[in-house]
Amino acid sequence: MNIHIIGGGNLGSAIAIGLAQFTKGNTITVTRRNVNLIENLKQYGITTSANNIDGITKADIVLLAIKPWQVDAVIDEILPHLATSTLIASAVSGVTLEHLAKKVGSNYTALRIMPNIAVQYGASATCISASSQHLIKTKTIVELFNKVGTAVIIDEKLMDAATVLGACGTAFALRYIRASMQAGIEIGFDAKTALAIAAQTALGATKMLLKEKAHPEQLIDKVTTPQGCTIAGLNEMEHEGFSSSLIKGIKTSLKKIKE
């Protein structure tokens, strides 16, 4: 497929790199007004341009990774150059399917996606939403993003929540790893070793969950013994509000995104 990504910021570039590395046979173009900032993408075989419509007539998928206030102007710019078969996928937070449908008209298919920056490493948790009449057409997008992590179709009313849990959640997970690293230093490790252990342990826990499809508590039980150090540490964290603070943080982020 010919994939045209408009917006070469952190997310747009991460998507491009992930697709370039983990899918085959696709032609990928990324546009950004200051094209010098995305020159590094060329090493992955990605075409870069400062012109949003450069080569867009051949696009099978146009992916918008821009700011919300740029959406209307960009759609007005590119729409006259698109084939009606082109899928328009918006990774723009807060821009609804209804708004996209009004802008692109009845001849085009527009849907929403929410990957996270781990897409660059083939590890995104991507959520996809489309209107009922376009659900069949989302298959192409689902298959594409399943190659760079996981992809699920959700109701649009959950897209803000998906942004918080799946995209903001990357930062929350990294903050946990940072805290583990700091604790590791306090109990005797140098910073490099502490980070390596903390990061690999988080990766291992995640792989266990995904492979065994178990509830986290079932796996926690495997590493806790009566009167052991694990349960003592867990209980102390809970006494200090570990789970509560994380839940509150996620809910606060969702409240903010809806403002």
C-alpha positions as CSV (number, residue, x, y, z in Angstrom):
1,M,0.0,0.0,0.0
2,N,0.9,3.6,-0.4
3,I,0.7,5.3,3.1
4,H,0.8,9.0,3.3
5,I,1.4,10.4,6.8
6,I,0.7,14.1,7.3
7,G,2.5,15.4,10.4
8,G,6.1,14.4,11.2
9,G,6.0,15.0,15.0
10,N,6.7,12.4,17.6
11,L,3.7,10.3,16.9
12,G,3.7,10.6,13.1
13,S,7.4,9.8,12.9
14,A,7.0,6.8,15.3
15,I,4.1,5.4,13.2
16,A,6.2,5.8,10.0
17,I,9.3,4.1,11.5
18,G,7.2,1.2,12.9
19,L,5.4,0.6,9.6
20,A,8.7,0.8,7.7
21,Q,10.3,-1.8,10.0
22,F,7.5,-4.2,10.7
23,T,5.4,-4.3,7.5
24,K,6.5,-5.3,4.0
25,G,5.8,-3.9,0.6
26,N,4.4,-0.5,1.7
27,T,5.5,2.9,0.4
28,I,5.5,5.4,3.2
29,T,5.6,9.2,2.9
30,V,5.8,11.7,5.8
31,T,5.2,15.4,5.4
32,R,6.2,18.2,7.7
33,R,6.5,21.9,6.9
34,N,10.0,22.0,8.3
35,V,11.1,18.9,6.4
36,N,14.7,19.2,7.9
37,L,13.3,17.9,11.2
38,I,12.3,14.5,9.6
39,E,15.4,13.9,7.4
40,N,16.3,11.0,9.8
41,L,13.3,9.0,8.4
42,K,15.1,8.5,5.1
43,Q,17.3,5.9,6.7
44,Y,14.2,3.7,7.0
45,G,13.3,4.1,3.3
46,I,10.7,6.7,4.1
47,T,10.0,9.5,1.7
48,T,9.9,13.0,3.3
49,S,8.4,16.2,1.9
50,A,7.3,19.7,3.0
51,N,4.3,19.5,0.7
52,N,1.2,17.7,2.0
53,I,0.0,16.8,-1.5
54,D,3.3,15.5,-2.8
55,G,2.5,12.0,-4.2
56,I,-0.8,11.9,-2.3
57,T,-2.9,11.0,-5.5
58,K,-1.4,7.5,-5.2
59,A,-2.2,7.1,-1.5
60,D,-4.3,4.1,-0.3
61,I,-4.2,5.5,3.3
62,V,-3.8,9.0,4.5
63,L,-3.0,9.3,8.2
64,L,-3.4,12.6,10.0
65,A,-1.0,13.1,12.9
66,I,-1.4,16.8,13.3
67,K,-2.8,19.3,15.8
68,P,-6.6,19.5,16.2
69,W,-6.7,23.1,14.9
70,Q,-5.0,22.0,11.7
71,V,-7.4,19.3,10.7
72,D,-10.0,21.4,8.8
73,A,-7.4,23.3,6.7
74,V,-5.4,20.1,5.9
75,I,-8.5,18.2,4.8
76,D,-9.5,21.1,2.6
77,E,-6.0,21.1,1.1
78,I,-5.7,17.3,0.4
79,L,-9.3,16.2,-0.4
80,P,-9.3,17.4,-4.1
81,H,-6.3,15.2,-4.7
82,L,-7.5,12.0,-3.2
83,A,-9.2,9.0,-4.8
84,T,-12.5,8.1,-3.3
85,S,-11.1,4.7,-2.3
86,T,-8.5,6.4,-0.1
87,L,-8.9,5.7,3.7
88,I,-8.5,8.7,5.9
89,A,-7.3,7.8,9.4
90,S,-7.1,10.5,12.0
91,A,-4.8,10.1,15.0
92,V,-5.9,13.6,16.2
93,S,-7.2,13.6,19.7
94,G,-10.6,15.2,20.2
95,V,-11.7,15.4,16.5
96,T,-14.8,13.3,16.3
97,L,-16.0,11.0,13.6
98,E,-19.0,13.3,13.0
99,H,-16.7,16.2,12.4
100,L,-14.5,14.2,10.1
101,A,-17.5,12.9,8.1
102,K,-18.8,16.5,7.6
103,K,-15.4,17.6,6.3
104,V,-14.7,14.7,4.0
105,G,-18.2,14.2,2.7
106,S,-20.1,11.0,1.8
107,N,-17.7,9.9,-0.9
108,Y,-14.8,9.3,1.5
109,T,-14.2,7.0,4.5
110,A,-12.7,8.6,7.6
111,L,-12.0,6.8,10.8
112,R,-10.1,7.5,14.1
113,I,-7.1,5.7,15.4
114,M,-5.1,6.1,18.6
115,P,-1.7,4.4,18.6
116,N,1.1,5.2,21.0
117,I,4.7,6.0,20.4
118,A,5.8,2.4,21.1
119,V,4.5,1.8,17.5
120,Q,8.0,2.6,16.5
121,Y,9.1,-0.7,18.1
122,G,6.2,-2.8,17.0
123,A,4.6,-2.6,20.4
124,S,1.7,-0.1,20.2
125,A,-1.7,-0.6,21.8
126,T,-3.8,0.9,19.0
127,C,-7.5,1.7,19.3
128,I,-9.6,2.2,16.2
129,S,-13.1,3.7,15.9
130,A,-15.3,4.0,12.8
131,S,-19.0,4.7,12.1
132,S,-21.2,1.6,11.6
133,Q,-21.3,1.9,7.8
134,H,-17.5,1.9,7.6
135,L,-16.7,-0.9,10.0
136,I,-15.9,-3.4,7.2
137,K,-13.4,-0.9,5.7
138,T,-11.5,-0.7,9.0
139,K,-10.2,-4.2,8.4
140,T,-7.3,-2.8,6.4
141,I,-6.3,-0.5,9.3
142,V,-6.7,-3.2,11.9
143,E,-4.5,-5.6,10.0
144,L,-1.9,-2.9,9.4
145,F,-1.7,-1.8,13.1
146,N,-1.7,-5.4,14.3
147,K,1.7,-5.7,12.7
148,V,3.0,-2.9,14.9
149,G,1.5,-4.1,18.2
150,T,-2.1,-4.8,18.9
151,A,-5.2,-3.2,17.3
152,V,-8.7,-3.2,18.6
153,I,-12.0,-1.6,17.5
154,I,-13.7,0.4,20.2
155,D,-16.8,2.6,20.5
156,E,-16.0,6.2,19.7
157,K,-17.2,7.3,23.1
158,L,-14.2,5.5,24.5
159,M,-11.6,7.2,22.3
160,D,-10.7,9.8,24.9
161,A,-10.3,7.0,27.5
162,A,-8.2,5.1,25.0
163,T,-5.9,8.1,24.6
164,V,-5.4,8.3,28.4
165,L,-5.0,4.5,29.0
166,G,-3.0,3.7,25.9
167,A,-1.1,6.8,24.9
168,C,-0.7,8.7,28.2
169,G,-0.3,5.3,29.8
170,T,3.1,5.0,28.2
171,A,4.3,7.9,30.4
172,F,2.7,6.4,33.5
173,A,4.5,3.1,32.9
174,L,7.8,4.9,32.4
175,R,7.3,6.8,35.6
176,Y,6.8,3.5,37.4
177,I,10.1,2.2,35.9
178,R,11.9,5.4,36.9
179,A,10.7,5.0,40.4
180,S,11.9,1.4,40.5
181,M,15.2,2.5,39.1
182,Q,15.5,5.1,41.9
183,A,14.7,2.5,44.5
184,G,17.3,0.2,43.0
185,I,19.9,2.8,43.4
186,E,18.9,3.4,47.0
187,I,19.3,-0.3,47.7
188,G,22.8,-0.6,46.2
189,F,22.8,-0.7,42.4
190,D,24.4,1.8,40.1
191,A,22.0,3.7,37.9
192,K,22.6,1.8,34.6
193,T,22.2,-1.6,36.3
194,A,19.1,-0.5,38.2
195,L,17.4,0.8,35.0
196,A,18.3,-2.4,33.1
197,I,16.7,-4.6,35.8
198,A,13.7,-2.4,36.3
199,A,12.9,-2.2,32.6
200,Q,13.4,-5.9,31.9
201,T,11.3,-6.8,34.8
202,A,8.5,-4.6,33.6
203,L,8.8,-6.2,30.1
204,G,8.8,-9.7,31.6
205,A,5.6,-8.9,33.6
206,T,3.9,-7.6,30.5
207,K,4.9,-10.6,28.4
208,M,3.5,-12.9,31.1
209,L,0.2,-11.1,31.0
210,L,-0.1,-11.2,27.3
211,K,1.0,-14.8,26.9
212,E,-1.0,-16.3,29.8
213,K,-4.1,-14.0,29.3
214,A,-4.5,-14.1,33.1
215,H,-5.6,-11.5,35.6
216,P,-2.6,-9.6,37.1
217,E,-3.5,-10.9,40.6
218,Q,-3.2,-14.5,39.4
219,L,0.4,-13.8,38.3
220,I,1.2,-11.8,41.5
221,D,0.2,-14.9,43.5
222,K,3.0,-16.8,41.7
223,V,5.6,-14.5,43.2
224,T,4.2,-14.0,46.7
225,T,4.8,-16.4,49.5
226,P,3.4,-16.3,53.1
227,Q,5.3,-13.7,55.2
228,G,7.6,-13.1,52.3
229,C,9.3,-9.9,51.1
230,T,7.0,-9.5,48.0
231,I,3.7,-9.3,49.9
232,A,5.3,-7.0,52.5
233,G,6.4,-4.6,49.8
234,L,3.1,-4.8,48.0
235,N,1.1,-4.1,51.2
236,E,3.4,-1.1,52.0
237,M,2.8,0.3,48.5
238,E,-0.9,0.0,48.9
239,H,-0.8,1.6,52.3
240,E,0.9,4.5,50.7
241,G,-1.7,4.7,48.0
242,F,0.0,3.1,45.0
243,S,-3.1,1.8,43.2
244,S,-5.2,4.7,44.3
245,S,-2.8,7.4,43.0
246,L,-2.5,5.6,39.6
247,I,-6.3,5.4,39.2
248,K,-6.7,9.0,40.3
249,G,-4.0,10.1,37.8
250,I,-5.7,8.3,34.9
251,K,-9.1,9.8,35.8
252,T,-7.5,13.2,36.1
253,S,-6.0,12.9,32.6
254,L,-9.4,11.9,31.2
255,K,-11.0,14.9,32.9
256,K,-8.4,17.1,31.4
257,I,-8.7,15.8,27.8
258,K,-12.5,16.4,28.0
259,E,-12.1,20.1,28.9
